[in-house]
């Protein structure tokens, strides 16, 4: 049994076919950094690192191999008041799941239901919607990170309907005309009709029209007509078509914003916001749930009618979708990403090379901290004279109301740390 209120965790690595392979994966780099016995295989897709108490990938305490969830069951006071309110008594669960993702191949076009909708879906189809909780998410880029997110401004979609005849045919002439007429007006009815028509088109039509479009883009690339390639998002289309040939999701690029986050930039994926991760490495924090409504770019279960009925059809620009963090007023090294949900908050802590020591402040709720880059000695009151050596990939559980001091060990080297709490 671990007596300290701050301790290192061993966290599970998930291998999915969409993950980056070998040493190219940030997940693999961090897992190896924390545990030299973790051997990186060049042919293995290291997709996700899970930090928390989720039963499909539970973290364990390094010193004792005890499940973190079991330890919390016997030490519920370490969760703090807010986390205890968000979880069931005695189950030893955190209200959030913290992850690192390394994406090499597109993830599904998806959205997450709100709590009321999640409860209904779980009741109607518990196999595909295994719980009644909502699943808001936040993604914070660790490297340049590509994603489709939210509906484009209608003026942009209208331009694609005019310049991509294959898209117009699939959407239908009447729906296309309605959207062209509404493009400069408020309201989203025409957008919903056009997108639903696309997603519910028969497979034969989708495959035929995608084949025509792909052939046209390839011909333009061969002839050096870069303007034609750019005008129909040709490079992205070819990449997705290579990953998911004939999939309706390849046409979705004309409806959704293409966003490339810089390291440290974030997206908040609220309920019913359509999105698909395309490429890169990110941190992800979410409410503990497995509810995902999918409709394209995936071999998994697709629930197209549900997705089309749930989505938020408000048009936004990429800049509208960026979720800005705020600097802590009395500690400018800490940036807080605090979404409008109670389940989680993420702190980014950037410690410059000129700082020798940084105090990780006590919070009202339990937290999980991961070191992305840097080396330090971690001490706390509950550790007594013991010292935890932390480095790239180290993950700590920090109990509520517990402060941790990081004494940097590498001169002239910055340290980057992220901390999830609620």
N, C-alpha and C positions, 0 to 999 in steps of 0.2 A: 504493500500500500504506500502510495506517494504522499508524504506529509507536506511538502512545499506547495505553495499556491501559484507558483510559476514553474513550468517545466517544459522540456522539449518533447515534441510529438514526432512520431513516425507516421507518414501519411501515404495513402495508397495512390498508385499510378494506374490509370485506366488506359488500355490499349484499344483504340478504335481505328478503323481503316482510314478515317479522314485526318488522323494526326500526322504531325511531321515525323520523319524518320530519323533515327539515330541522333547524332550530336547536333543536328539542325534544330531539334526540339528544345524549346526553353524548359518544358516540363522535364525532359531527360537531364538537362544541365543542372537544374535545381535539385532534382532527386539525387543525382550523383554528388553534388556539392555537399548535401546534408549527410550522405551515407556513402562512403567510398566503396562499400560492398555492393552497391547498386551498379551493375555493369551495363553499359550502354551497347546495344546491338544495332548495327547500322541498318538492318532490315526491318526493325520493329517500329511501328507507328506509336509514339508516345503522345497521347492526345490530351489527357487531363491529370492533374494532381488535385486530389480531394482533401480538404482540411476541415474537419468537423466530426459530427456524430451521425451522419447519414448512414443507415444500415447497409447500403450497397457499397460503401467505401469508408468504413469507420477508421478514424485515427486512433493510434495507441500511444501510450506513454513510453518514451524511449527507455527510461530507467527500469521499468517493471513489466513491460509488455501488456499492461492492463488496458482494456478499452477505455477511452476517454469517457464514453457514455456511462460505463459502470462506475468510474470514479466520481462523475457528477452526481449519480444517484445517491452516493453516500456523502457527498459534499454539496448539496443543493444550494447552500448559502453562497457558494462561490459564483453562481450565475448572476446574482444581483436581482433586484426587484423587477425590473422591466422584462428581462429575459424569462424569469419565472412566470410572469403574467402571460407571455406569448407561447409558453409550452405547457404540456400537461404535467402535473405533479408526479414525481417518481419515475419518469421515463428516461431521465438523464440526457435530454436532447438540447442542443443549441437551436435557437429559432432561425439560424441562417446557415448556409453552406458556402464556404470560401473555396475557390478553385483557381488554378492556373490552366489555361488552354493553349495548345499549340496546334494551329489549324493549317493544314496543307490542302485540303479538299473541302469544297463548300459543304456546310451543314444545311439542314432542311430549311425551306421557307416555313416560318412558324409564327405563332403568337401564343400568349399565355392568357387564360381566362381570369377575370376578377374572381373574388371569393364567392360571390353569389352564383356565378356561372360555373365555377369549379365544383361547387356542391351539387348543382344540377347534373353536370356531366358525370360526376362520380356515381351518382345515384342511378343514372340511366345506363352507363357503360363502365362499370368498375374495372374491367380488364384493361381498357386503354387509358382510363383516367383514374389512377389508383388511389387518389386521396381527394379530400374536399378543400384543399388549401389553394390560395392564389400563389403565383410564382413570379413576382416582380424580380427583375434582374438588373445588375449594373455591370458593364464591361469597361475596364480601364486598360488602355493599350500599354504593353511593355515594349513592343516593337511596332513599326508601321502596321496598322491593322485595318483590313478591308472588310466592309460589311454592306449589305443592303438593309435599308432601314426606313420605314415610313413611306408614305406616298409622296411622289414628286409633286411640285406645283403643276396644276392642270395644264398650264400653258406648255410645259415641257412634254407632258404626255401627249397633248394634241399635236405637237410637232412630230413626234414619233408616229402617230397615227397617219400623218400626211406623208411621211418619208419612208415608212416601212410597210409596204403593201401587204406583206404576209401577216403582219400584226393586225392590220385593219380587217383583213378577210376573216381571221379567227375571232376577233371581237364582234364582228358583224357591222354592216354598213349603217344600220339604224342607230346602234349604240355609239358608233364612232361619230356620227353626225350630232347626236345629242351632246356628247362631250365637247365637240368642237364649238358648239353653240354656247355651252355653259362655261367655257374655259376661263373667261374673265369675270365670272360671277361667283358669288358665294353659294354654298350648297354643295352637296357631295353625291346627290342621287345618280347623276350620270356616270360618275366615277365608279360607284358601287356596281351599277349595271354592267359597265364595260369590263371591270375586273372579274366579276362573277361569270360573265359570258366567256371570258378567256379561260378561267380555271375549270369551267364545266364543259368545255368543248370536248368533242369525242377524240379519242386517241389517234384515230386515223388522220383526221384533219390536222391535228397538232404535229404529228410526225411528218406529214407531207410538207406543210408550210415551213417547218423548221429546216427540213432538208433543202428546200428552195432557198431559204434565207442564208443558210450556212454556205451553200454553193456560191451564192452571189457575193458574200463577204470574202470567201477564199479567192474568187476570181479577181476581186478588187485588190486584195493583197498582192496577188501574183503580178498584176499589171501596174502596181505601185500607186494606186489611187487611194492615198491615205485619207483624203477628205471623205470619200465614200465609206471607208472603214470606221472612221471616227464618228460619222453622222449616225451610225446605227450601233454604236457601242460594240464594234466588231470583235475586238480582242477579247473582251469579257464574254461575249456570246460564244466564241470558239472555245474558250477555256471551259465554260460550263457545259457546253455541248459535248466536249471530250469526256468530261466527268460523268454526265448524265444524258447520253444521247436520246433524243426524242422526248425529253421531259418538258412538260408545260412550264416548269420553273424557268427555263431558258428565256421565255418571253417576258417573265416578270421583271426583268431588268429595265423594261421600258415604263414600268409603273413605279418602281421603288427608287429612292435615292441611293446612289453609290457614294459611300463615305469612306475616306481613309483617315483614320485617327493617327495622330502623332503620339509618340510615347508620352504617357501622362494625361492624355485626353480621354474623355469618358462619354459613354452613352448610358442613359437610363431607359430601360425597356419596360415601360409601364404596361398594364393590362391591355391586351388587344392591339398592341402596336406590332405590325408585321416586320419581320427581320430575318436575315440569314447571314451568318458569319461566312466569309469567303477565304480569308488568308491572314496569317499573322499570329502573334502571341499576345495574350491578354490575361489580366486578372478578371475573375467574375465572382460576384457575390449575389446571392439570391435567397429568397425565402425557401424553407425546406418543403419542397413539393416535387412531384414527378409529372405534373400536368403540362403537356405540350400538345397543341393542336397543329398538325402538319398538313401541308398541301402540295409540296413539290420538292425537287432536288433531294429525294430520299427514297430508299427502298423500304422504309418503315411504313407503318399504318398511316394512311392519309384520310383525313376527315374534311374534305373540301367544303361540303355544305355548312358545317359548323364554323370553319374558319371564315368563310365569306360572310356569314351572318354576324359574327362577333367583331370583325375588324373595325378599327377606328379609321374612317376614310377622310380625315382631315389632311389636307395637303400641307407639307412643310418643306423647308429648305434644309440642306445639311447643317447650316449654322444654327437653325432653330433646334435641331436635335442634339447638338452638343450639350452635355451636362456639365456645368461649370462648378468647380470646387471653390471653397472660400478659405482664405488663410486664417488660421487661428490668431485672434487679435494679440494675445500675449505670448505667442510662440510662432514666429514667422516661418519656422522650418516645417510646420505641420499644415497641410491642406486637407480640409474635410469635405468629402463628397457625401452629402446628407440628403437622400431622396425623400419624397413625400410619402413614405411608408414606414411603419414602426419596426419592421423586421431586421433592418441592417443599416449600418453607416460604415463608410470606409475612410480611414485616415492614411494619407500619404505623408511619409516623413523623409525628407531629403536633408541629409546631414553633410555639410561641406567638409572638405579636408582640413579646414582651419579650426574645426571644432573637435575637442578631445573627448567630450563627454556629453551625452544627451539623456535627459530623463524622459522616459515613457510614462506619461501621467496616469494616475489612477482614474478609472472610469466607474460609472455606476453599474455597468454590465460587464460580464465576462467578454474576453476578446481573444482573437487568434492573430498572431503576428508572423509574417514571413519576411525573411531577409532576401531581397532580390540581388543586392550587391553590397559587399563590404564584410569586414571582420570586426568583432567586438567581444568584450567580456560582459556578460549580463549578470547583474546582482539585484537582489531585492531583500526586503526585511525578512520574508518567510524563508528565504534560502540561507539565512545566517551567514556563515563563512564560506559557503559553497559558491562556486562561480560556474556559470554556464558559458561555454565557448560557442559563439554563434558566427556563422559564415554564410556564404551564398547557399540558399535553399533551406536554412534552418527555420523551423517552425516552432513557435512557443504558444502555449496556452497561458493566458494571464487572467487570474481570477478578478472578480469585481473588487474595486477599492484597493488594488495592489499596484504600487509603482515599481517600475523597473529602470535601473540605470545601465546605459550602454556606454562602456569605456572603449573607444575606438582603438584598434590595434595596428592598423595599417596607415602609417603616415602618408600624407599627400594623396590619399584615396578617399573619394566620397563614399557615403553609405546610403542606400535606398531601401526603405522598409515600408511595407504596407500592413495595416492593422484593420481587421473587421470586428465590428461590435454591433450592438443594437441600442 
